Structures are given as C-alpha cells and as structure tokens.
Amino acid sequence: MTTFPPTVDRPSPGRPDTPVIPGATPRRVLMVSADIGGGHHATGRALQERVLELWPGSQVRWLDTLDVMGPGVGAAFRRIYITNVEVTPWLYEFFYASLWRYPWLARASKAFTGSWAGRRLAAQVETFDPDLIISTYPLGSAGLAWLRRHRGLGVPIGAWVSDFAPHPFWVYPQLDLNLVVHPRAVPLADAAAPGAPIAVCAPPVLRRFHPGDRDDARRRLGLDPTRYVVVVACGSFGFGAVEEAVRGLCTLGDPVHVVVVCAQNRRLVERLNRLRVPPDRLTVLGWVDDMPALLRAADLLVTNAGGATALEAWVTGTPMLMYRPIAAHGTANAALMTACGLTQTCRNLPDLVRRVRWAQQVAAARPHPGPDDGCLDELGLLALAATAATPPSTAAPTPTAGPTAAANPGATTAPAHTTSPVGTASRGTDTGRSTGRVVGPPAGRSVGPRRRRPPPSWPLRAQDAFFLHVQSATVAQQIGAVLELGPRPDGRAVGRDDIVELLRRRLPALTTLRRRLSGRGRLRRPGWVIDPAVDPADHVDEYHAPPEDGEAGADSAINAFWSQPLAMHRPLWRILLVTGLAEGRTRLAVKLHHSLGDGLSVIGTLQRLLDPDTTEPAGGAGPAGPGARANRPDGTSRRTDHRDPGPDPSPRDDHRPTRPAAAEPAPRKPAPGSRVRALAGLARTGVRRGNLVVRGLARLASAGRAPRTAVNRPLTGPGRALVVTSLSTDDLRRVARESGAHLSELMCSLVAEALDRTYRPRTTSSRLRAMFAVSMDPRSRGRTHGNWTGAVALDLPLGRLSRRQRLAMVRDQLRRSVASGQPVAATLVMRAMGALPFPVHGMLARRVYNSRFMNVIVSYMSGGNPRPQRLAGAPVRRVTPVVALADGVPIGVGILRWGRTTHVGVLLDESLADTGPAFVAALRTAVAELCADRVAADRAPAA
C-alpha cells in the first residue's frame, strides 16, 4: 500500500477568516453523530470548526447515537448496513422506497427509533446541559425530536443532512432547522416531513477543502503533473464496484494515473495490490489524512455514494462521475446531483471508460464550488442560534395561579417550546447579517396537532425537586453570590443599563437563566421549560446608596435582597445592583433558586457572564472566564475529591480529536479473552461500588441526630443578614500543607473554631453537626445547571482543643466519611426518594432536611487559579458565595477559593444578625493565630 508524504495545508487565497462575534458567549454544543460511515463525523467536524470560530472557547461534546442506544447496538447496525449494501441491496432499496411510498411506515419507523434513541439520549443531554444541539445522524435527530415532543427539550436543535438528497429519516418538524446543501433538495425535504423548517446552507466541509493550484498539490503529494489523475474514493467502507472500476480505468493507457482511496477496507487494498499494475499507473491508499490536497490534485473523482466525499469534491471544484451508485441513498444522491448538473452517472463499465476518455480530451470544467445564493451564513449555525431568542409575541407565558405558586411550584404552566416562525431563523442576532430563507410553518403557528394536556416539559431531577419541597414561607431556598466591582476604564461605575444589556446579549446561550417551572400533574415532579422571551430588565433591580449611609446602606440593601423570596411564576433568578459607593465601586448580588443548581452551578453561570481582563497579568483574584482556556471556558480546577468539588470536563471530552475514531483505519480485532476480561473488570467495579454504597448507608444510619442547641430553633421570618470576609489563600495553603490537610479540611476546622468562640455560651454540646456538600458530579456535567452534590454529616468539635487537634479531628472524620461512601449513599437516597409520588417525596424531604439532622450548613467551592476578569467592563475584585438555610438551621457558611483569595460569606437568620461581626472576627483571629504559630515553629529550630 502506497502512502503520500505528509503535507501542510495552505490557507485558501482570497478567503477571509470568519470574524469573531464581538462579546460572543462561548457555547456548550452537543454534537450528536454516529460511527457508521465517515460522512456523519465529517459533517460534525466541519460544524465544530465553525462553532469554535464563531464562539471561541466553546465546549463541544460528541455523542455516538448508536453507542448511547445500548451495548452492541453500534456493531449490530454497522453489520446490518454493510450486509444490506454489499449482499442484499435489493432489500435496502425496498425499505428505502417503502419509506417514500407508505407515509405510515415512515411515521411508525421514526416514532419507534425516536423513542428508543430519545430515552437513551435524555441522560446525556441532562448531564451536559447544552445550549445548542447539532445532529448529523438521522436516528440522533429522531431521538432529539422525541425529546422535544415528549419532554419539551427547549434548546435550539438543528439537523444537518450529510447526504445530497434527504430522505424521510433525515427531516423532523419538531426540530428548529433542517439543513440541506442545495435548493433542489428543499422539495424532497419538505415532502419527507411536511411543515418542517428547512433551510439551505453551504456544504458542511472543513475549511481545508477549497479550490487551489493543481500542480502545486501534485508536487506536494509526489504525483506526476503531466498525467491525468483519476481519484477513486467510495467512502470510509470502500463500498461498491470499486475493483471493477479500477480494472476498467487501468485499461485507458499511460496518460491516466489512477489513485484509489480504500479508507478502512483493508481487503480491498489487498485485492487491488494483487492486480500488479505499475505504481506510476495505479496507487492504492488506505486512509488518507490530506484528502483536500488529493482532491485539488485530481483531474476527476469517481465515487458512488454522493455523501461527504462528493460534497468535499464539490467544494474543492473537482469534476465528478458516479459509477454504479450504491443502493437507496446512494442512488438518490446520484440522481439529484446529476439533475443539478454536478455530476454524471455511469451504469456500466464501458460507459465509465467512455466518459473518462471524453473528460480527458475536453478537460472538463470544474464545477462551481458550492452554492452562494439563498444559503445561510456559517453553515446555518447563526440561524440556529437565533432561534433561542424567539420574539415574545410567539410564545406568551401562561400566567400562574396567584401567590400559591411559591408553595406549590407544580401549579405553574408554560409552553415547552414554540417552533421558530418564518424569518426568526433568518435573523442572525450575533452579526445582523442576512442568513437566508427558511421554509417552514406559518409565523406563530406551532408544528403538529394541538394538545389539550399541559405542554411537555423536562422533568426535574429528584435532587433538584428536593429543594422545591423544603422551601417554606420562612426558609427560601435561594443561593448565589455577591460581587464587588471596580470602576470601568473610563472611571464610570457600572449601571443597571450595562447589566441589562450584557444579559440581553448572553441570555440566548444561558439556558439556566431561561428555565421556568411547569406543572406535570399532582403526583409527578414539575418540569422545566425554556422561556424564549425572558426580559432581563424584569430581573435586575438597582439601589443607589445615599452618601450619608455609605457601606451600611449597601449592606442593608443586600440583606433585604436576600430576605425576599423569588417569584416562582417566572425564571428563578434575580439581580440587585448597588451603586453610589465610594471610588466608583458597585456591588452585584445574584441569587438563583436552589432547584436550578448548586453553588458550582451559580459560579459557572457567573463565569459565562464574565470577560477576561487583558489589562492585568494572569494569576490575580478574578475568576476564570470564557476565554481563559480554549478547552475549558470557565478555567476551573479538575480535581475531583472533596478538596475541590467541581471538576470540569477534560480536554478530551470538550473537543473531539481532529479525526475521530470513525475516521481512523479499522481497529485490530480484540485479542482472545479480552471481552471476558472486560466483563470481569465491570463485575469487580460493580461489586466495589455496591460495597461502597452499603458502607455509606450504614454510616448514614449510624450518624444519628444532630445535638440540640439553643442556636437551632424554628425560623420565624424570612429576614436574613449577610456578613463577608476574605482570607489569603497562600497563607491557608501553607498552613494546610504543613498540617497534612486539604484546604477544605482546614476551612472546616476554622469554621468550627469560629462557631465555638461565637456560640459556645448557647450550646452545651461538644460538637455541632454540619451538613458539608461533596461534589458527586461526573466529569461531563454541565457547570451551570443541576445539583450534583452529595452530603457528609460532619461533626465539628467544640470546646477547649488546640487548633492542631481540632484540625486533625476534622480531617480524619471527613476523610473517613468520604472513603466509606457516605456522599454516594446520600445521593442514592435522594434519587430513591424522587421515585415516590410527588407529595410523598415532599413529606420525606421536609422530615430529613431540618435541624433534627444538622445544626449548620457549610459549603466549600474552588474557582481554581484564574486570570483577572471583568463584568460589563468593570473589574471583578471579590466574589462571595451565599448558601441557603434550612428549617431550624440559622447559619450557612459559604467558602470560595478564587485565585489568591478565599472569600467567606456567612448567611444568618435575622435573629442572629448581631452575631455576624463576632463570627467573622473569630474566623480572622483563628487564621492569624494559625499563621503566627507557623512562623513561631519556623523560628524555633533556628533559635
């Protein structure tokens, strides 16, 4: 097998780079594809390339639909596909034709596969929490359409048809856009799914595919520039009468040089090598990495499917011939491309030889590299993103049933998703450029029959619904942060209009801030719907502190802000901007309902509103923002234990490799016994996991109740008081390192000492039970939505203990709890409770989440070591976390390690407001004494 030397692709002359959208928010994009032929992945790679150009720093997560559908499904579907094409093409053709001839068969087949794929895709979608979904595989599109229809999946969904001619399995009315590559394909798509929104985009291929200098490409590949080069490429499987075509082309004589791309078909490589044709007339290749250069070097392409290879040749400007197209979709692609004048179809070998001779003699003109008129810009991605900002008139929210919504969130109703009207997708909100025409249903009319039952919504996870149950009139379950901002570069303080404008630009990519509760019946958990018409001005308030009040006035305004519960009939978040402070400073308080997410979700949401501060060096106190790292837009740490609860997706998960596994040569067969060893490994993992759960449940059961103290008593009102402080992370790290502890363990011991100094007269117990959150999220979770934490019952030691003793006790207890599986067991219990009817779930949640089992709430979060950031142009100087309280639990301590500073926010019930300054002073004193002890210990050996 011959291989070409590696080459470096050169940029297309005269082709401008895609402009980056000013202020664009990095996206979380879910790429739904499949490893069944190379065309689906090839289309996905082209779309990923444009996503990263349009929205730098975006995260692109790839899903293989067939793998998600179940073990062995991918291998089975690939075997069926290969058998149908190579052995029983008549059966494949019969099924394909029947889909067009019998609409009921198409509907039934799409419903079955959609239900199958959709149910399996649901968990993946929920875990990653995308704000844009791209499908390049029909069964993936079917599953997403099922999720839209049955669970109200409200983020923009687009399906890109990687075939030239669409068929019924490609097009779905429930999706926001169905993209085809030629205007003549629109009638076919419309016939496949009447009423579906259909648009035309340029062929989705990588930018490396473009017209170029033929002689230069041949020199780079080592091909003779004087010969007539015919490239034979028939997809990643090398289907069809390839060997027959090569035998005929080799009879044309010396001027013709045949280059065959066999891709993954190694048997085809061996058969062609046995032809014993001189290498200057026949070159047999396996997988080709530099296909763009090979197509530019070719005088003619011979193919048989009309998929990704044909689209790449079309964009490159290489003339094509179709020889004996493969059954079903290959025949349809060839027919439509021939009707469009892009190729000619040869049904037998003499016809192929005759047409190649004719093309050699007349030097056939290269086709125009792709359509320009009537196509959406940037492969339709801007049009798809624009569907997230539907005008308010198209989706008016349904009003709720009065003030009882806070106590009964299930009473809220709202439309799950309104299909984009004509023209909505044609407005590129990011650039303002025209994005083409969309064929779809009339404006303001939903696709499909009207429903009498409530519109579909995405069911809340049990862990999220838990915090709806434990909310009451006196205990609002709302979490958030308070940011301190400096003046803008022009010296002006940030104003409300600046915040509203920032949110208006970023909201289409922030689905967390557009989620609204919707009822699903009395016995079922409520669901989320994505509100397409959120007005940021309705969620942002401003308080101007009078000069005579100063900082005290700002503190009072923020305390009042945290004392007011959120309205449950609209998206569950609110912002307060406090202006009028000295030196142009402002404070920004942000709160979200706990059902939307945990503390990490709040920080992740804030980070997507930030921009990197390029005027200051990296390593400051500002949080990581969208542009901090390409693979990790939020720039946070990857540590996975209780030290740093909140790992981000790994770089391998964020961005698919340039060439996915489907595009690589066929893997070797597994070694004998490898499957048995894999199953044995899975069994051992299952046993360890089960053992961990059993030990965790036992530890939970043996923990018992929290001690009774005078501090814990029923909260009589919603009033709250917030006190904040900041500590040096470097000092804390040095002390923790010398003590053999993690930073989270040190902070818990410091909180215990501050509690002892502040509230010791009010309790006779030697301990206080803290509910300490430990992250249990997978590496692929969405950082802006959902509660993914387990809980540890941590007994904080009080009384006359040295600081070293207290730290050792906290450290050992916390490590034993995590190692014994207590967080895993707590998560399992919460999920099991969610399987009960909604009223029963609520009753159990209220019985366990109160002062019977905890005295104080402590949360530790890490923001890594980010670079300085700005919000609406103002530098971020401090970010203080705020946690929610519980029934009878009046103290909540939130700790956030952010760069070189660790910020602490203590939320107190108004009955303990007078103890806030004392608690903060005790905490700072404990840190100072620890540092002094360390300095004294360092000086002792020298003395």
ABEGO torsion letter per residue (X at the ends): XBBBBBBBBBBBBGBBBBBBBBGBBBBBBBBBBBBBEAAAAAAAAAAAAAAAAABBGBBBBBBBAAAAAEBGAAAAAAAAAAAAAAABAAAAAAAAAAAAABAAAAAAAAAAAAAAAAAAAAAAAAAAGBABBBBABAAAAAAAAAAAAAAGBABBBBBBBABABBBAAABBAABABBBBABAAAAAAAAAABBGBBBBBBBBBBBAABBBBBAAAAAAAAGBBAABBBBBBBAEAAGBEBAAAAAAAAAAAEAABBBBBBAEABAAAAAAAAAAGBBAAABBBBBBBABAAAAAAABABBBBAAGBAAAAAAAAAGBBBBBBGBBBEAAAAAAAAAAAAGABBBBABAAAAAAAAAAAAAAGBBBBBBEBABGBBBGGGAAAAAAAABBBAAABBBBBBBEAAAAABAAABBBBABBBBBBGAAABBAAAGBBAEBBBBBBBGBBBEBBBABBBBBBBBBAAAAAAAAABBAABBBBBEBBBBBBBBAAGBBBBAAAAAAAAAAAAAABAAAABBBBBAEAABBBBBBBBAABBAAAABBBBBBBAAAEAAAAAAAAAAAAABBBBAABBBBBBBBBBGBBGGBBBBBBBBBAAAEBAAAAAAAAAAABBBBAABBBGBABBBBAAABAABAAGBBABABAABBGBBBBAAAABBBABBAAABBBBBBBBBGAAAAAAAAAAAAAAAAAAAAAAAAAAAAAAEBBBBBAABBBBABABBBBBBBBBBAAAAAAAAAAAGBBAAAAAAAAAAAAAAAAAAAABABABBBBBBBBBABBAABBAABEBABBBBBBBBBBEBBBAAAAAAAAAAAAAAAAAAGAAAAAAAAAAAAAABBAAAAAAAAAAABBAAABABBBBBBBAEBBBBBBBGGBBBABBBBBBBBBBGBABBBBBBBBEABBBBBBBBBAAAAAAAAAAAAAAAAAAAAAAAAAAAAAAAAAX
